[in-house]
Amino acid sequence: MDKEKLQAACHEPAMQKLLYEGRFGLRMEAHRVLTNGRASQFPYPKTLDRRGINPYLTSGVNDNLMEFNAVIMKESKAAVRQLEILQQIIDHQLHETERLWPLSMAPAPVYLHDLEFLSDHTTKPGAVDFNHYLVKKYGASRLLTAGVHVGYSLQEELIEELYNRFGKTEHASLPAFKNYIYFKLAQGYIMWEWLFTYLFGASPVPDDAKAIILPEVDHQVRSFRNSDYGYANLPDERLNYSSLATYVESLKGYLANGTYRNPHEVFAPVSLRGETDDIDQTLADGVQFISLRMFDLDPFAAAGISEDTLNFLELVMVYLLLTPQPDYTAEQIMAAQRRNNEVALQEPLTQTDWMRQEAEGFTQALEQFCEDYDAPRNYRLALKFVERRIEDPSLTLAGQLQEKKEQGAFLSFGLKVANDRFSNLIQSGQTLSVIAKGYSPTVQRLIRAAILLGIQVWINDDVEFEFGGNSVHVAPGEDFDLPDGADGYLKQVFPDLN
């Protein structure tokens, strides 16, 4: 593509607007723990046991690791709200002594006393054998690391416009153009992954359990999850990002020779995704989005990830789209991956000269990009937050956690956050306090019931419920009687549920 013509086109008001209308699909994992910090041994809640068909609520590698899958949304605010809704629904289904743990690393008592229980405590239909395989191969400690997976896609209209105006000469089809675009974003992310780990890494290891989790390292770390010891495939079994061809070759090779039992064993920091798990089909259709799996839980954000984090991520993505990127060599990609591991294993307040210099150079380029492409105010504010964290490592997530640790143990901090969130929800008196303003009690009850039943819910100007090809719309403020309860109303509307 002619970069100068591309950049000129994206200064057009209509095109410029599309730059900041990407889509986010969030998936979050969180531990079920007791109020004493031990792993819960209560069964997976019966009210949630539609794991085979529920698009929102399920479990991870064991029944204690809750998994929330939010609806794909255009704005970071809406995407974060979706996760908060799902967590509030879960809170109402847990035993009175259970809490959702707000940190990526489980509490120390879990590692000290409950690993054997968690290694075998999996009842998810169709996944029991696979979960046992994962625990045997990777170890329970590595797999217990919770976090947020971010699916990100550019606005479809933007991609089509770019292809029609600039991509046809170099790319044989729109799908081929999408594959090119999304792989370039994935490569660019790999090159700057260390900065995301510095800013948003938040999985220090509980001191009491360090000998179990990370005996190889003699100091506290910024992000266990993002290190070579953390939530990743084994070091000699990782995808090759040198080019799109080598990425595909490495993925297909690992699946063919059994290194990966299936596509769900890809624990890569970023991967190319489509409507199916088949990479050949994904490339034939055109990549739909990239999946970023490296975000630790943010304990200072109710959803586990903040709007600022997502806005900064999108700013980086559109910057990478419009700024010429070199053809990275295999050596440069490997060096970037080593850098990320180095930053992940640093003590939380560490910042070397090269880190500060490169981060400041990058954020200055992003500042200029915001000016050139008239970035909305929330993206500029997100960049300011990032710049302050570069100036002062104590403001990073790991830095803030280090301060909490110095005031007391991670256990007491995590339990206080978990208990406060639970208490605030109960005391609010609302079914879903996060949307209490503007949504009637009836509509809140219907949303909660629909999500528990596995009905698709779309919350926009109105609330749409969709199942089995049928849909019904309800105004947010509408209040009416539910003589048979919210479940009964929805089962009348969607008889296929029965």
N, C-alpha and C positions, 0 to 999 in steps of 0.2 A: 504493500500500500504506500502511496505517496503521503508521507507523514505531514508535510506542510499543508496539503489540500485537506487531509483528514482533520487536522487541528483547526483549520479555517472553518470547515463545515460545522465543527462542534462548538463554534462561537455563535452560530445561528441560534436565536432564542429557543426555537422548538427543539432543536437537537440538544442544546445545553440543558434544558429541562429534563430530557430523557436520561442524561448521565446519572442523575441522582434519584432514579426511580427503580433501582435494582430490587430483587426479591430476596428475602431471608426465610429460610426454613430451619428452625432450631430444634435440636434434640438434646435433652439434658438427662443426666443420671445423678441420683442422690441416694445415699445410704439410709436404710431404716435402722435406727438405733433406739435403745431404751434411754430413759432419763438418767441412767447411771453411766452411759457411755459404752455399754456392751452392745454387741449385735443383737437385734431382736430375734427371738426364736418363735415368734408368733407366725402362724401360716400366712401365706400371701392372702390378702383380704379377699373374701368371697365376693364382695360387691364389685371387685375389679377383675374377676376371673373369666373375662372374655378375651384373654390375651391373644388368641389365635386370629381374632377378627377386629379387635379394637384398634383403630388407627392412631390413637392418642396415648393410651396407657398400657404399659407392659412391664416386664422385668428384664434385667440384663443377664450377666453371666451367672448370677444366683438370684434367689427370690428376694433377698434383702436389698439388692441394687435396683431401685425403682427407675423406670425409664419413661420420660415424657416426650412425646412427639408433637410439636406445635404445627398449626396450619401455616402454610407458606404465606407470608405477608409482604406488602410493599415497603413499609416504613419500619425503622428500628423500634419505634415506640409501640407499634401494633404487634410486632414480633415478640417483644419482651412481655407485653401484656398477656399474650397467649400462654407463655410459660407460667406466669403468675397465676392465671386462672387454673391451669392444670394442677399446680402445686396446692392451691387452696382446696381443690376438689379432693386430692389425695389426703390432705390433712384431716378432712372430715371422715375418711374411711379407716384411718389408723386406730389401733388400740390406744386407750387413754394414756398409756405409759410409753408410747412410741413417738418419735420425732423424725423429721427429715433433717439429716445432718448437713450443715451448710458448707463444709470444706471438701476438697477433692480427696484428701487423705482421710481414711477412717480414723476414729479415735484410737488412742494407744491400746486401751483394753481389748479392742477387737483383734489387733495383731497378736497380743499376748495370750489371749484365751480362746478366740473364736475362729481361727483360720481353718481348723479341721472341719468344724460345722459348716462354714460357708463354702468350703471346697466341694461339698456334696449336696448342699441345700438348694437344689434346682428342680422345679417341677413344670417349667414352661413347656406347653405342648409342642412337640416337634424339635425341641432344642436341647433336651437333656443330654443325649450322647455328645453333641457338639460342645456343650458347655463343659462337660467332663474332660473332653479332649483338650480344650483350651487351658483349663486349669493344670492338667498334667504337663502340657508343653511349656506354658509361660509362667506358671506359679501363681498362687492365689494373690500374693502381695501386689504383683504387677497389675493384675486384672481388677483389683479392688479400687483402682484409682478412678474416681468419678470425674465428670467434666461436662463440657458443652460442645456438641458438634454443630458447626454452622454451615448450612448449605447456602451458597450465594450464587445468584444469577444476574446477569445484566438484563436490562429491559429488552424484551424480544423485539419491539419495534425499532429500538436503537440498532440492534445487530442487523436486522434486515435492511435498514436504511444504509448502514455502513457497507454492507455487502453489495447492494445495488449500485451504490455510487463509487465504491473504491475497491471492492474485493473480487470482482468478476475476472479481472485480468490475471490474477495470480492463483485463484481458487476455482476449481471446476464446478463447485456447487455450494449452496448455502450450508449444508452440513459440514463440508470440508472447511469452510470459513469459520464456522463455530468451533470446530476442533482446534483450529489454529489459534483462535482468540483465547479460548479457555486454557489451552496448554501454556500459552504465553503468561497468562495470569498465574497459573500454578507455578511455573518456573520463577516468576518474579517474587511470588510469596516465599518460595524456598530460599531465595537469596536474602530476604529480609525477615525470615522466621526468627532469627535471634533477637530482633528488636521487639517482636510481639512477645517473645518469652521474657525478655527483660521487663516490659511494661505490664504484662498481664499474667505472668507466671505466678502461681500461688499454691504450690504444693510442697512446702517444707515438710520434713519428716518428723513425726512425733519423737521426742528425745527418748522416751522410755522404750520405744519399739525400734530404735535405729539399728540395733544389732540383728534384728530379724529382717528389716526391710532393705537396708543399705549399709551393710558392714564394710563395703569396699571404700567408702568415703569417710574421712575423719572429721568432717565439719558439716554444719547445716547447709542446705541447698535451697536455691530459689524455686526450682520446679522439678520435682521428681518425675512428674508426668511427662515432661518434655525432654528428659534426659534419655540416654541410651538404655538406662535401667528401667524406664517407665513404660508408659502406654504406647508401645511401639512393637513392630515385628522385630525378631532377633536381628542383630547387626548384620549378619551375612545373608539375610533374607528380605532385604528392603528393595523397594522399587527404584528404578534407574530413571532419573529426570533429565538426562543429558539431551534428549530429544523426544518428540512424540513417539517416534518409532521405537526407541529403546524403552520408553515407559510401557508401551503396549507389549513389546516383546518380553519384558521382565514379568509383567503381570500374567500374561498367558502362559509363560514358562513355569512360573511357580504354581499355577493352578493345574497345569498339565502333569507336572511331575509329583504332585501331592504335597509340595512344600506348604501351600495353602490348601486346606481341605475344601474351602468354598470361598466366594467373594466376601463373605462376612468376616473372614480372617484378615482382611486388609486393614491394618492399623496405621496406615500412612498418614503423615501430617496433612497432606492435601491429595485428593484424588478426583478424577474426572468421572462424572456420573450422568446417567440417563434414566429413562423410564424403566429399564430392566438392569439386571446385574451383568448381562452379557456385554463385554467390552466391544465385540465386533458389531453387535446391534446398536450399541451406543454411538459408535463412530459412523455407522451407516445413517442413523437418524440425525446425527449431530449432537455433540455434548450439550446437555441441558443446564448443568450447573457444576460448580466445584464444591467438594465437601472438605471442610477444614475441621480437623479433629483434635487440635492441640490446646484448646482453651480450658484452663483450670476453672473450677467454680470460683466465682467472685463472691466471697462471704459478705461483702459490703453492699451487694445488690440483691434485692429480694428475689429476683428471677434467676440468680446465679450468673448472670451476665448483664452488663449495663448497656443502655442506649449509646453512651459515648464510645464504648468499645466497638459496637457495630458500625457507628458512623465513621470512626477512624478507619475501620477495615474497608468500608465502601470507598472512602476517599482514596485510600491506597490502591484499590482495584481500578478505579477510573483513571487515576494517575498512570498506572502501569499500562492501561489500555491506550492512552493517548501520547505517552512519552516513549520515544524510541528506546527499545531494549536490545542489548547485544545478543548475539548467538553464544550463549554460555557454553564453555567447554565442560567436559566431564570433570576435570580437575577443579574448576571453579564451583561446580555444584557440590562436589564432595567437601571442598573447603568450607562452603556455607553451612553444610550439615555439621561439620566438626565445630564450627563457631557456635551453632545453636546448642550443641551438647555442652560446650564450654560455659556458655552463659547460664544454661539450666543448672549446672552443677556448682556455680559460684555461690558464695554466701550472699544472702538477700540484699545487703547494702553495697555490694561490690560494683564498681564501675571503672573499667580500664580506660586509658586514653583513647584507644582506637574506637571503643564503643561510643564514647561521648562525641568524638569528632565526626564519625560517620552518621550517628543519629541526628546531630545538629545539622549536618549538610542535607540530610534527607528531609527533615522537617522544614528547613528553609525552602527547599524545592517545592514541598507541599504547600507552603504559604503562598508562594508565587503562583502555583497552580490554582489555588482558591481565588486569587485575584483575577487571573486570566480567564477562568471559567465560571466566575460569579457563583462560587459554592454557597449553598444556604448557610444561614447563621449556625445551625446546630453542628455542621461539619467543622466550621471554624472554631467553635467552642471545644469540640472534641480534640482538635489539634492543639489548642491551648493547654488542655489537660495533659496531653502527651508531652508537650514541651516542658511543663513544670515537673513531670516525672523524670525527664531526662536531666534537668537541672538538679533534682534532689531525689536520689534513689529511695529515700524513706517514704516517698509518696507513691511508689509503685505498690502493687498489691502485696508482693512478698515483703516489701519494706514495712507496710502497715501491719502485716501479720507478725513481723519480727517485734514490733513495738508491743503488740498484744501479748506475745510470748514473754516478753520481759516483765510485763505487768502480772503475769500468771501463766498457767499452762494452756496449750491449745484446747485441752479438754474443757476447761471451765469457760473459755471464750466461745467455743463452738456450741456448748450446751446453752449458754446464755442467749446466743443468737437464735438457736432453734426454739427455745422455750418462749422467747419474746414474740417471735413470729406466730407461734401457735396460739399464745394468749391473745394477741391482738386480733387474730382471726375470730376466735371464739367470742371475745368481748364485743366485736363489731355488731354481732347479732344479724349479720347479713350472710346469705348463702355464698355469695361471691363478692367480698368487700372491694376487690380491685375494680369492679365495674358497677358498684352500688350507685354511683352518681350517674343518672341517666338511664339506668336499666331497672325496671320494676322487679319486685320480689318474685312475681310469677315468671318473668322471663329469665331471671337468674336460676330459678329452680328448673326450668325447662332446659337451659344450657347445661347445667350440672347433670341432669338425668340423661340428656342426649349423649354427652361425652362418656358417661359410664356405660351406656348401651352400645357405644361404637357408631353413633350417628354423626355424620359430618356436620359441623356447625361453622357457619361463616358470619362473622360479626363485622358488618360494614354500616351502611346507613340504616339498614334494618338487620334482623337476625334471620338467617336462612338455615333450615334444617333439611338435610338431604340424605336419603338412604334408598338403595335399590332402584335408582332412576327416578324416584319421586321426591318432591320438595315442597316445603311449606314456609311461608314468610310471616314473621311476627314483628310488629313495631317495638322498638326498644322499651318504650314506656308503657306498653299495653299491659293491663292488669285484668285478669279474669279468673273465674273459679276453675279449679281443677278437682272435680268431685272424686275422680278415680286416681288422683295424684298425678305428678308429672310423668311418671312411667306409663300410667294408664292412658294418658292423653297421647303420648308419642306412639304407643302400640296401636292405638286406634288409627292414627294418621298413617303409620307405617306397619301394616299387618304382616309384612314379610319378617319383621323382628321375631314373631312368634314361631 
